[in-house]
Amino acid sequence: QVQLVESGGGLVQAGGSLRLSCAASRSFVMFNTMAWHRQAPGKERELVATITRIGITNYVDSVKGRFTISRDIAKNTVYLQMNSLKPEDTAVYYCNANMGPSDYWGQGTLVTVSS
């Protein structure tokens, strides 16, 4: 079993920044990818950013140039640096780890961006 614990959400004004953290209970070498997803009120969950075991990153178009996914292998922690936040970024952000046929999820952290 894998536990993922997110932190770093909160309320921020448009144009501001937040950094989300996701601490995993297992080493990153166990995972194929780690990712951040988000779910806004009344909308489906969407993939925001991914980072592979070898460090390749990918982003949804709406956050490219504003968000950065990174990791600290020694701390088994993945981050999502979010800059130039917009009200439409308001959502619950979830950390995800993929290990073959298994997907693990954190409990989510709420990000609210006020206009």
Rosetta blueprint (number, residue, H / E / L):
1 Q L
2 V L
3 Q L
4 L E
5 V E
6 E E
7 S E
8 G L
9 G L
10 G E
11 L E
12 V E
13 Q E
14 A L
15 G L
16 G L
17 S L
18 L E
19 R E
20 L E
21 S E
22 C E
23 A E
24 A E
25 S L
26 R L
27 S L
28 F H
29 V H
30 M H
31 F L
32 N L
33 T E
34 M E
35 A E
36 W E
37 H E
38 R E
39 Q E
40 A L
41 P L
42 G L
43 K L
44 E L
45 R L
46 E E
47 L E
48 V E
49 A E
50 T E
51 I E
52 T E
53 R L
54 I L
55 G L
56 I L
57 T E
58 N E
59 Y E
60 V L
61 D H
62 S H
63 V H
64 K L
65 G L
66 R L
67 F E
68 T E
69 I E
70 S E
71 R E
72 D E
73 I H
74 A H
75 K H
76 N L
77 T E
78 V E
79 Y E
80 L E
81 Q E
82 M E
83 N L
84 S L
85 L L
86 K L
87 P H
88 E H
89 D H
90 T L
91 A E
92 V E
93 Y E
94 Y E
95 C E
96 N E
97 A E
98 N E
99 M E
100 G L
101 P L
102 S E
103 D E
104 Y E
105 W E
106 G L
107 Q L
108 G L
109 T E
110 L E
111 V E
112 T E
113 V E
114 S E
115 S L
